[in-house]
């Protein structure tokens, strides 16, 4: 498994990138949250790039990722799923899964490409 990457883009959008089929455990969620605090300092829009989908996530990790701590540093989140276009049902299933498990006060939207996601996030910079 590739280690998740977190960085601040020149456009003021914070980015998270996960490797192929990453399973987001509580340890990974804590690590990513700490990295976001280190690069942001305050509230920014967030672009989450899931390469080739998400392997899975532990329920306990959703408690942190859906917490007030996350709301304090994130103004909006765009999730980019790199999935084969011949399987549109997968995007729908992932979207429903994120909406069900990650409850936030900020808007969250799923995209199939980065340029549309960045364009949508610009309104929250």
Residue frames as a rotation matrix with the C-alpha (Angstrom) as fourth column:
UNK 1
0.580 0.814 0.000 0.00
0.814 -0.580 0.000 0.00
0.000 0.000 -1.000 0.00
UNK 2
-0.308 -0.635 0.708 1.22
0.586 -0.713 -0.385 3.50
0.750 0.296 0.592 -0.82
UNK 3
-0.520 0.064 -0.852 1.33
0.777 -0.380 -0.502 6.02
-0.356 -0.923 0.148 2.00
UNK 4
0.558 0.785 0.269 -1.31
0.830 -0.523 -0.194 8.76
-0.012 0.332 -0.943 1.68
UNK 5
-0.636 -0.733 0.242 0.04
0.749 -0.661 -0.036 12.13
0.187 0.158 0.970 0.53
UNK 6
0.578 0.747 -0.328 -1.22
0.791 -0.612 0.002 15.51
-0.199 -0.260 -0.945 1.75
UNK 7
-0.638 -0.769 -0.032 -0.12
0.740 -0.625 0.249 18.91
-0.212 0.135 0.968 0.39
UNK 8
0.264 0.647 -0.715 -1.35
0.285 -0.761 -0.583 22.45
-0.922 -0.050 -0.385 -0.20
UNK 9
0.123 -0.153 0.981 -1.66
0.992 0.058 -0.116 23.44
-0.039 0.987 0.158 -3.83
UNK 10
-0.871 -0.492 -0.016 -0.67
0.485 -0.864 0.137 26.88
-0.081 0.111 0.990 -5.15
UNK 11
-0.508 0.769 0.389 -4.38
0.073 -0.411 0.909 27.48
0.858 0.490 0.152 -5.73
UNK 12
-0.583 0.249 0.773 -5.20
-0.787 -0.410 -0.461 27.34
0.202 -0.877 0.435 -1.99
UNK 13
0.606 0.763 -0.225 -6.77
-0.699 0.646 0.308 23.89
0.380 -0.029 0.924 -2.29
UNK 14
-0.209 -0.606 0.768 -5.49
-0.848 0.503 0.166 21.22
-0.487 -0.616 -0.619 0.09
UNK 15
0.271 0.244 -0.931 -5.00
-0.793 0.605 -0.073 17.82
0.545 0.758 0.357 -1.52
UNK 16
0.013 -0.203 0.979 -5.09
-0.654 0.739 0.161 14.24
-0.757 -0.642 -0.123 -0.26
UNK 17
0.185 0.040 -0.982 -4.05
-0.890 0.431 -0.150 11.36
0.417 0.901 0.115 -2.47
UNK 18
0.268 -0.011 0.963 -4.45
-0.595 0.784 0.174 7.69
-0.758 -0.620 0.203 -1.69
UNK 19
-0.739 -0.617 -0.271 -2.83
-0.618 0.460 0.637 4.83
-0.268 0.638 -0.721 -3.54
UNK 20
-0.415 0.555 -0.721 -4.56
-0.551 0.477 0.685 2.00
0.724 0.681 0.108 -5.30
UNK 21
0.302 0.732 -0.611 -7.33
0.046 0.629 0.776 0.39
0.952 -0.262 0.157 -3.22
UNK 22
-0.752 -0.579 0.315 -6.19
-0.219 -0.231 -0.948 1.86
0.621 -0.782 0.046 0.10
UNK 23
0.190 0.737 -0.648 -7.97
0.700 0.361 0.616 0.64
0.689 -0.571 -0.447 3.21
UNK 24
-0.208 -0.225 0.952 -8.44
-0.324 -0.902 -0.284 3.67
0.923 -0.368 0.115 5.46
UNK 25
0.004 0.082 -0.997 -7.80
0.806 0.590 0.052 2.47
0.592 -0.804 -0.064 9.00
UNK 26
0.918 0.303 -0.256 -7.97
0.396 -0.665 0.633 4.61
0.021 -0.682 -0.731 12.13
UNK 27
0.161 -0.942 -0.294 -4.16
0.585 -0.149 0.798 4.90
-0.795 -0.300 0.527 12.06
UNK 28
-0.526 -0.307 0.793 -4.24
0.846 -0.283 0.451 6.19
0.086 0.909 0.409 8.48
UNK 29
0.456 0.774 0.439 -7.08
0.656 -0.626 0.423 8.61
0.602 0.095 -0.793 9.32
UNK 30
0.793 -0.227 -0.566 -5.06
0.411 -0.486 0.771 10.02
-0.450 -0.844 -0.292 12.26
UNK 31
-0.249 -0.959 0.133 -1.94
0.707 -0.087 0.701 10.32
-0.661 0.269 0.700 10.10
UNK 32
-0.324 0.203 0.924 -3.80
0.840 -0.387 0.380 12.11
0.434 0.900 -0.045 7.30
UNK 33
0.764 0.645 0.012 -5.55
0.550 -0.660 0.512 14.46
0.338 -0.384 -0.859 9.75
UNK 34
0.479 -0.677 -0.559 -2.19
0.459 -0.350 0.817 15.38
-0.749 -0.647 0.143 11.34
UNK 35
-0.518 -0.670 0.532 -0.69
0.794 -0.144 0.591 16.03
-0.319 0.729 0.606 7.89
UNK 36
0.109 0.644 0.757 -3.65
0.779 -0.528 0.337 18.27
0.617 0.553 -0.560 6.97
UNK 37
0.882 0.166 -0.441 -3.21
0.441 -0.620 0.649 20.28
-0.166 -0.767 -0.620 10.18
UNK 38
0.054 -0.973 -0.225 0.49
0.574 -0.154 0.804 20.69
-0.817 -0.172 0.550 9.39
UNK 39
-0.667 -0.369 0.647 -0.04
0.742 -0.251 0.621 21.99
-0.066 0.895 0.441 5.84
UNK 40
-0.006 0.774 0.633 -3.20
0.712 -0.441 0.546 24.06
0.702 0.453 -0.549 6.30
UNK 41
-0.919 -0.351 -0.181 -3.31
0.363 -0.573 -0.735 25.74
0.154 -0.741 0.654 9.70
UNK 42
-0.568 0.800 -0.192 -6.85
-0.431 -0.488 -0.759 26.91
-0.701 -0.348 0.623 9.01
UNK 43
0.184 0.797 0.575 -9.89
0.154 0.555 -0.818 26.10
-0.971 0.239 -0.021 6.87
UNK 44
-0.580 -0.364 -0.729 -9.37
-0.685 -0.267 0.678 25.29
-0.441 0.892 -0.094 3.17
UNK 45
0.633 0.703 -0.325 -11.20
-0.767 0.509 -0.391 23.36
-0.109 0.497 0.861 0.46
UNK 46
-0.233 -0.662 0.712 -10.01
-0.537 0.698 0.473 19.78
-0.810 -0.273 -0.519 0.10
UNK 47
0.361 0.228 -0.904 -9.51
-0.892 0.367 -0.264 17.65
0.271 0.902 0.336 -3.00
UNK 48
0.028 -0.279 0.960 -9.41
-0.542 0.802 0.249 13.92
-0.840 -0.527 -0.129 -2.20
UNK 49
0.123 -0.067 -0.990 -8.04
-0.960 0.246 -0.136 11.79
0.253 0.967 -0.034 -5.02
UNK 50
0.239 0.034 0.970 -8.75
-0.459 0.885 0.083 8.08
-0.856 -0.465 0.227 -4.76
UNK 51
-0.375 -0.471 -0.799 -6.69
-0.926 0.146 0.349 6.26
-0.048 0.870 -0.490 -7.38
UNK 52
-0.613 0.184 -0.768 -8.59
-0.273 0.863 0.425 3.26
0.741 0.471 -0.479 -8.71
UNK 53
0.397 0.905 -0.157 -11.23
-0.088 0.207 0.974 3.46
0.914 -0.373 0.162 -6.02
UNK 54
-0.095 -0.298 0.950 -11.08
-0.965 -0.207 -0.162 2.83
0.245 -0.932 -0.268 -2.33
UNK 55
-0.734 -0.218 -0.644 -10.27
-0.127 0.974 -0.185 -0.58
0.668 -0.054 -0.743 -0.91
UNK 56
0.241 0.792 -0.560 -12.35
0.685 0.271 0.677 -0.06
0.688 -0.547 -0.477 2.23
UNK 57
-0.433 -0.433 0.791 -12.47
-0.371 -0.714 -0.594 1.97
0.822 -0.550 0.148 5.39
UNK 58
-0.665 0.143 -0.733 -12.87
0.660 0.571 -0.488 1.00
0.349 -0.809 -0.474 9.00
UNK 59
0.411 0.902 0.131 -15.93
0.659 -0.393 0.642 2.38
0.630 -0.177 -0.756 10.73
UNK 60
0.446 -0.283 -0.849 -13.70
0.777 -0.350 0.524 3.86
-0.445 -0.893 0.064 13.49
UNK 61
-0.667 -0.735 0.120 -11.82
0.688 -0.546 0.479 5.94
-0.287 0.402 0.870 10.90
UNK 62
-0.254 0.648 0.718 -15.08
0.597 -0.479 0.644 7.54
0.761 0.592 -0.265 9.79
UNK 63
0.600 0.448 -0.663 -15.56
0.800 -0.309 0.515 8.82
0.026 -0.839 -0.543 13.34
UNK 64
-0.155 -0.734 -0.661 -12.45
0.538 -0.624 0.567 10.99
-0.828 -0.268 0.492 12.95
UNK 65
-0.866 -0.241 0.437 -12.95
0.496 -0.320 0.807 11.85
-0.055 0.916 0.397 9.29
UNK 66
-0.129 0.903 0.409 -16.53
0.569 -0.271 0.777 12.90
0.812 0.333 -0.479 10.02
UNK 67
0.062 0.101 -0.993 -15.74
0.993 -0.110 0.051 14.83
-0.104 -0.989 -0.107 13.20
UNK 68
0.946 0.258 -0.197 -15.77
0.272 -0.961 0.043 18.50
-0.178 -0.095 -0.979 14.17
UNK 69
0.164 -0.966 -0.200 -11.95
0.105 -0.185 0.977 18.38
-0.981 -0.181 0.071 14.03
UNK 70
-0.478 -0.284 0.832 -12.19
0.804 0.240 0.544 17.78
-0.353 0.929 0.114 10.29
UNK 71
0.501 0.771 0.393 -14.86
0.853 -0.516 -0.078 20.47
0.143 0.374 -0.916 9.89
UNK 72
0.690 -0.265 -0.673 -12.49
0.224 -0.807 0.547 23.04
-0.688 -0.528 -0.498 11.45
UNK 73
-0.300 -0.916 -0.265 -9.90
-0.110 -0.243 0.964 22.66
-0.948 0.318 -0.028 8.66
UNK 74
-0.818 0.055 0.572 -12.12
0.545 0.391 0.741 21.88
-0.183 0.919 -0.350 5.65
UNK 75
-0.603 0.615 -0.509 -14.51
-0.483 -0.789 -0.381 24.34
-0.636 0.016 0.772 3.94
UNK 76
0.611 0.721 -0.326 -15.63
-0.736 0.365 -0.571 21.87
-0.293 0.588 0.754 1.23
UNK 77
-0.350 -0.731 0.586 -14.44
-0.350 0.682 0.642 18.52
-0.869 0.020 -0.494 -0.13
UNK 78
0.505 0.375 -0.777 -14.38
-0.863 0.196 -0.466 17.18
-0.022 0.906 0.423 -3.66
UNK 79
0.050 -0.425 0.904 -13.70
-0.268 0.866 0.423 13.47
-0.962 -0.264 -0.070 -4.05
UNK 80
0.168 -0.084 -0.982 -12.22
-0.986 -0.010 -0.168 12.39
0.004 0.996 -0.085 -7.38
UNK 81
0.339 0.021 0.940 -12.71
-0.221 0.974 0.058 8.72
-0.914 -0.227 0.335 -8.14
UNK 82
-0.322 -0.489 -0.810 -10.53
-0.935 0.028 0.355 7.28
-0.151 0.872 -0.466 -10.87
UNK 83
-0.148 0.392 0.908 -12.82
-0.111 0.905 -0.410 4.46
-0.983 -0.162 -0.091 -11.91
UNK 84
-0.893 -0.128 0.431 -13.35
0.379 0.302 0.875 2.86
-0.242 0.945 -0.221 -15.29
UNK 85
-0.705 0.634 -0.318 -16.03
-0.658 -0.752 -0.040 4.84
-0.264 0.181 0.947 -17.15
UNK 86
-0.501 0.542 -0.675 -17.72
-0.353 0.584 0.731 1.63
0.790 0.604 -0.101 -18.24
UNK 87
-0.374 0.362 -0.854 -18.82
0.778 0.623 -0.076 1.10
0.504 -0.693 -0.515 -14.62
UNK 88
-0.453 0.196 0.870 -20.88
-0.213 -0.971 0.108 4.23
0.866 -0.136 0.482 -13.74
UNK 89
0.638 0.730 -0.247 -22.71
0.040 0.290 0.956 2.32
0.769 -0.620 0.156 -11.00
UNK 90
0.055 -0.707 -0.706 -19.43
0.922 0.307 -0.235 2.21
0.382 -0.638 0.669 -9.01
UNK 91
-0.796 -0.320 0.513 -19.34
0.186 -0.937 -0.296 6.01
0.576 -0.141 0.806 -8.80
UNK 92
0.073 0.919 0.387 -22.93
-0.457 -0.314 0.832 6.03
0.886 -0.238 0.397 -7.56
UNK 93
0.647 0.152 -0.747 -22.16
0.444 0.722 0.531 3.38
0.620 -0.675 0.400 -4.92
UNK 94
-0.392 -0.856 -0.336 -19.07
0.847 -0.193 -0.496 5.21
0.360 -0.479 0.800 -3.66
UNK 95
-0.628 0.220 0.746 -21.01
-0.173 -0.975 0.141 8.49
0.758 -0.041 0.650 -3.50
UNK 96
0.482 0.876 0.007 -23.77
-0.273 0.142 0.952 6.89
0.833 -0.460 0.307 -1.42
UNK 97
0.399 -0.412 -0.819 -21.17
0.774 0.631 0.059 5.30
0.493 -0.657 0.570 0.85
UNK 98
-0.708 -0.691 0.145 -19.41
0.532 -0.657 -0.534 8.61
0.464 -0.301 0.833 1.52
UNK 99
-0.360 0.649 0.670 -22.69
-0.446 -0.751 0.487 10.40
0.819 -0.123 0.560 2.19
UNK 100
0.621 0.652 -0.434 -23.83
0.006 0.550 0.835 7.68
0.784 -0.521 0.338 4.57
UNK 101
0.452 -0.513 -0.730 -20.63
0.844 0.511 0.163 7.42
0.290 -0.689 0.664 6.62
UNK 102
-0.635 -0.757 -0.153 -19.11
0.771 -0.609 -0.185 10.90
0.046 -0.235 0.971 6.54
UNK 103
0.519 0.854 0.048 -21.41
0.827 -0.515 0.224 13.52
0.216 -0.077 -0.973 8.00
UNK 104
-0.618 -0.769 -0.162 -20.01
0.784 -0.618 -0.057 17.05
-0.056 -0.163 0.985 7.70
UNK 105
0.255 0.621 -0.742 -21.18
0.437 -0.758 -0.484 20.62
-0.863 -0.201 -0.464 7.99
UNK 106
-0.317 -0.424 -0.848 -19.32
-0.569 -0.631 0.528 21.40
-0.759 0.650 -0.041 4.77
UNK 107
0.683 0.621 -0.386 -20.40
-0.658 0.292 -0.694 20.37
-0.318 0.728 0.608 1.25
UNK 108
-0.406 -0.731 0.549 -19.00
-0.282 0.672 0.685 17.15
-0.869 0.123 -0.479 -0.24
UNK 109
0.659 0.591 -0.465 -19.29
-0.618 0.073 -0.783 16.22
-0.429 0.803 0.413 -3.90
UNK 110
0.064 -0.589 0.805 -17.93
0.232 0.794 0.562 13.31
-0.971 0.151 0.188 -5.95
UNK 111
0.502 -0.014 -0.865 -16.35
-0.756 -0.492 -0.431 13.88
-0.420 0.870 -0.257 -9.38
UNK 112
0.827 -0.241 0.508 -14.83
0.382 0.904 -0.192 11.68
-0.413 0.353 0.839 -12.05
UNK 113
0.264 -0.802 0.535 -12.10
0.779 -0.150 -0.609 14.19
0.569 0.578 0.585 -12.99
UNK 114
-0.241 -0.510 -0.826 -9.86
0.930 -0.366 -0.045 16.66
-0.279 -0.778 0.562 -11.21
UNK 115
-0.910 -0.167 0.380 -10.54
0.307 -0.887 0.346 19.73
0.279 0.431 0.858 -13.37
UNK 116
-0.019 0.973 0.231 -14.28
0.115 -0.227 0.967 19.73
0.993 0.045 -0.108 -12.59
UNK 117
0.423 0.126 -0.897 -13.54
0.857 0.265 0.442 19.13
0.293 -0.956 0.004 -8.91
UNK 118
-0.580 -0.719 -0.383 -11.08
0.790 -0.612 -0.047 22.05
-0.201 -0.330 0.922 -8.73
UNK 119
-0.713 0.386 0.585 -13.51
0.116 -0.758 0.641 24.35
0.691 0.526 0.496 -10.55
UNK 120
0.372 0.905 -0.206 -16.24
0.325 0.081 0.942 23.50
0.869 -0.418 -0.264 -8.01
UNK 121
0.271 -0.336 -0.902 -13.87
0.962 0.128 0.241 23.94
0.035 -0.933 0.358 -5.04
UNK 122
-0.622 -0.600 0.503 -12.72
0.617 -0.771 -0.156 27.42
0.481 0.213 0.850 -6.14
UNK 123
0.114 0.756 0.645 -15.91
-0.012 -0.648 0.761 28.94
0.993 -0.094 -0.065 -4.73
UNK 124
0.908 0.248 -0.338 -14.80
0.285 0.226 0.932 27.81
0.307 -0.942 0.134 -1.24
UNK 125
-0.046 -0.992 -0.118 -11.27
0.895 0.011 -0.446 29.32
0.444 -0.126 0.887 -1.27
